[in-house]
Amino acid sequence: MRTKNPALNRLNRRTPGQVYSGEVMTVNGTINKIGLLLLMASATALFTWSRGIQQSWSLMIFGLVAGLIFALITIFKSEWAKVTAPLYALSEGLFLGGISAYYNHMMPGVPFQAVLITFGILFAMLFVYRSGIIKVNNSFAKGVVAATGGIFLVYLSTWILGFFGISVPFLHEASPIGIGISLFIVVIAALNLLLDFKLIDEGVDQGAPANFEWYAAFGLMITLVWLYIEVLRLLWMIYSVFDD
């Protein structure tokens, strides 16, 4: 099965047919690693948040660039995940703290709500996955991957067009249509969690080495970061439209 998450794709490619000696990947071990990465990201996010809007801007940019670098290293050098995944989490926390402070400046309390909703979606998707309400098969995966790829192509096009002063209508606008688009993106991000859960289970079933717990935790965190940012944008749009 495939997902937009390159870290978990790499895990899935490397494990079939291989036999590993020593400690192997477990679900509990992966959960512990996810918890550690979230704590690290939360610590640096709170640090950036405490700096205020002016000082947090430079930290946010640094975190964004550093997070991208460590993410790429982890994707292509999975055996380094024990070191690079925590560095990614710390860097991403700087970025999330800065962007959260920015949205909180515009609409106090929105980031806290976004955090609650993001974790609510995480646990809801875990329940849906474990209960089998949604069957995570190849057809489902292809549909989610296609939708996710389309979203990122739109984002990339928007970013490139922005250099020429061209804006894409509705995508970043606080309007009923913008809310609908943002809600769709949040749903797709949430569905990606199901693919991530599936691939983690496959890594455990195939006896991947224990080091892949860091790798899988990093992969799931990529999705959580994306989901949080999209929820943050959605809440901002909703409040902007209905508070007017």
N, C-alpha and C positions, 0 to 999 in steps of 0.2 A: 504494500500500500504506500502511496505517496502523499506528501503534504507540502505546503508552501514552506514549512520550517526546514531549512537546509541542514541544521544540526541533526535533527531526528532522521532525515533522509539518509544522511551519511551513516548514522548508527545502523539503520535498517539494511544498508548495502553491505556493511562489513561483517555482520554476524552470521548470515545463512551459511550452513555447511562448515563452519569453523568450530574447533574445539579449543576451549581455553582452560588453562590450569590456574590454580589459585582461587582467590575469592571471586565470586560472580555478582553481577548486578541483581539487586532486589528492589521490590516496590517500596518497602519501608526505607531502604537506604536512599533511594531517589527522592522520596518525600522529605527526608531529613536535609538533603542537599538543597532542595527547593526552598525549604524554610530558612536555611543559612543565607542563601543568596538574597532572599526577600528582606532579611534583617539587615544585611549589608547595604542594600539599596535604600532601605528606609533610613538608615543612619546618615548616609550622605545626602539624602533628600531633605532631611530635617536640618542638616547643616546649611545647605543652600537656601532653604526656606527662611532660616533665621537671619540671613544676610540682607534681606529686603530686596525690592525690585531692582534698584540700581546696581548693587554689588552682585546679585545673583545672575545677572545677564552673562557676564564673562564666565562664571562657573558653569552655567547652562551650556554655553557653546563648547567649552572645554570638554564637558561630560559627553556631549553629543558626538564630538569627533573621536574622543578616546574610546567611547563605547563602540563606535563603528569599527575602529581598528581592532579592538580586542575581540569583537564578534567575528570578524573575518579570520583572525588568527585561530580562534577556536574552531570555526567551521572547517578550515583546511588542515589544522593540526589538532585533531581530537584528543590525542594523547597528552596534550598540554592543558586540557580542560580544568584539571585540578587547580591550576594557577590562573589561567586566563578567564575562566568563568567568574570567579570572585572579582577579578579586576574589572570585568564587564559590568557586574552588578554595582560595584562602587561607582564606576563612571556613569552608568545609566541613572543612578540615584541623583547625581549632581544635575543631570538634565531634567529629570522628573521634578525635582525640588524647585528648579527655576521656572519651569513652565507652569507648575502648580501655583507658585507664588504670583505669577502673572495673571492667571485666571482668577485667583482669589482676590487680587486687587480690583479686578473688574466686577466680580460677583462673589462677595465673601461667603464662604461655606461650601462652594461648589466642589473644590477638590476633595473635601472630606466625604461628600456625597458620592463622588465618583469612585473613591476607594471602596466604600461600602458596596456600591453596585457591582464593581469589578469582582470583588471576592464573592459576592452573592451569585454572580454569573458562573464563576469558577466552580463553586460547590454545586450549583444547579446542574451544570454540564457534567460534573462527575457523577451525580445521581442518575442523570439521563443515560450516561454511558454504562454504568454498572448495572442499571435495571434493564438495559436493552430496549428502552423505549425507541431509540433511534439506532438502527443497525448500521454500524460503521463498516460498510463493504466497499468494494472497488468503485461501484457506480456513485455512491455517496461521496467518496473521496475525490473522484474526478470532477464532480459538480462543484464541490467546495474549492478545490484547487483552481478550477477555471474562473470562478467568481473572484477569488483572491488575486489571481494574476491580473484580471481585468482592473481591479481596484488599484493595484500598484502601478499599472501602466498609465492609468488616469492621473494618479498622483505624480508620476514622473513627468508626464506631459505638462501638467499644470506647473510644476517647478521650472521646467525648461521655458515654457511660454512666459513665465513671470519675468524672466530676464529681458524679454522684449516688450514688457509692459502690457501683455495680454492676459486677461483674467478669464477663468472658466466660470460661466454663470452658475449660480445655485450651490456649487460644491462647498464653498466656504461662507455662504451667506446665511444669515439668521432669518430664514423664511420657512413657510410650510413645506415647500419643495426641498429646501436644504435640510430640514429636519427629517423628511422622508429618506433622503439619500444617506444622511448620517446614521439613521436607524438601521438601514439595510447593511451598512458597513459594520456596525456593531454586531449584528446578527451573524455576519460572515466570520468576523473575528471570533465570536463565541463558538461557532461550529468548528473552527480550527482547533479548539481545545479538545474536541472529541478525537480528531485525528492524532493529536499529540498523545493523548491517553492510550490510544490503540498502539502507537508505535513504541511507547514505553513498555507496554505489556509484551509486545513482540520481542523487544530487546531482552526482557527478563526470561521469556519462554525459550529464547535461543541461547541462553547462557552467556550473554555478553560479559566482559570483565567488569569488575567493580568500578574501575575508573570511569566507565560510561555513565555511572550515576551522575557525575558532575556534568557530563556532556548532555545527558537527557534533561537535567534540571535547567541547564542553560537554554536548551531549546524551548522548553515550556515557558521560561521567563520571557523569551522574545515575544511570544504570543500575548502574555499577560501585559507587557509594556504597551504593545500595540492596542490591546483592548482598553486599557486605562485611558490612553490618550484619546481614543475615539469616544469613549463614554464622557470624558471631560468636554469634548467639543459638542457632543449631543446636548448635554445639560446646558451649556452656554447658549446654544441656539434656542432651546426650549424657553429658557428664562428670558432671553432677549425678545422673543416673539410675544410671549404671553404677559410680560411685565409692561409692555408698551401700552 
